[in-house]
Amino acid sequence: MRPTTLVRLSLAGTRTDTARVVLTALSALLATLAGLAALTVLAIPTPVATDENQNRWSEQYHNPLLVEPGLRGGTAFALLMLMVPVLALAGQCARLGAPARDRRLAALRLAGATPGQVTRLVVLETGVAALLGTLVGLGVYLVGRDLLHRPDARGQLALPTDVLPSSGALAGVVLGLPVVAALATALMLRTVTTSPLGVTRKAARERGPGPWAGLLIGAGVVSIAGIRPAIQQFSGDEEVVAWLVPLLLVAGAFAAMIGVVIGTGWISYHCGRLLRRHARRAPALLAAGRLMADPWAGSRTFAALLAALIFGAGAAALRAQFAAQDQLDRERNLLVGADEGGSSFYLDTMDLVDTAVAVAILIAAGGLIVALVEGIVARRRAYAALVATGVPRATLSRSVAWQALAPAVPAILLALTVGTLLGRGLFPGAVAGVSSMESCTATAALCADPATRGQYTQIVHLPEVQRVPAIPLEHLAGLGAGALVAVLVTVGVGLLFLRSSTALDELRTT
């Protein structure tokens, strides 16, 4: 089969196929913007230390997250974390219209295409859609960079529009994301066999998922908790610390995130077992059967949302750490007559992190809608058959709600718990070391006068103090409520498609 023929076939199809290509391209566009934004922050040059600028701050910006070199890594990491729900959304979009695509692939096999050619066709479809999205994303980034380059009266910038990542970095994002998308598609198709009579999937599951996902979660928490001991152990070797800390951070966060997502499959299966054992009404029993038949649907559906919640809970634990440190610094400063905190700036910057988490939850909600609608449309013949046998549509609606909410609530609680543990493992508590400070016990006028200040000044010795931050229950409750609202809205949108998918004409669907 010629390459041009492959490209033409990859872009052909029904309106559902067109919607899948457009949504995949949109996901790639959003991921490209997040990646390029992170690379732009990392591309900001650090000036040479001078007498006027010993801290090596980039004073051409007025945002402290860009001014201070030590804060840019965290800012770039937060931007990169936005790619997680976006890539998960892309995965959900790739499943849109799967039954119709399977029939089209079977028709190609019937026309003489080989299994390898069919696989390359599907991989190329995802790769071309992602490439279109990354190219448009690059264009939006370059145009937006020029439009947002607006120095203020002092010549300072709000965004790093005066720097540009290297050509290699730009090409890596624009070309790397389509390659990753294509490889992921090929990996997902490894158990799929397309024959002239249809598409079959090998390795059918005979028993429910095991609880071994807890091992990944435990390994992730232990890895994050080992960062501070590792820094203390290798404090004299900066080269080891430079690669060991990022390795432990990325490996721990990734392992915990994968563990939570996979653990949702275990939760879904056992929620189905509990419903089947204790439920007495048809909606819960229908949901129980579906949850047990395909427990991994919950993992696929809630992956992006759970990743955003883990990141948000970790950020809430970090905020609690900053708040505890700020309070501790204020208490120690009051002992010497000052009233200044030490972490108020970091508390202010956490508002930006919360904004990033909110954006990630919104993107994840879009993925939930796509996944739920795709599931309803894919099973429309079964739903139509139930309606034809006398099952009320209201019963099916409640069944869909049970199927979404039963695994979602415990999975949300698990994600919030794991995120809090990761944040607490990285920041176990506020610490104020042993110090000695001068304290003037007289009035402000006497303390300001050099002639009288000495007789009222005394040395205050402060011991080391450690304080464990409080669990941010209010913040965690807000995150959980927001995620639950997103699930409820998703269910509501999905039910709008249920009525059209249960029409009796759907019985003719093949």
Beta strands, then each sheet from edge to edge (+ up, - down):
strand 1: 192-195
strand 2: 198-201
strand 3: 430-432
strand 4: 435-440
strand 5: 457-462
strand 6: 465-467
sheet 1: 1+ 2-
sheet 2: 3+ 6-
sheet 3: 4+ 5-
end
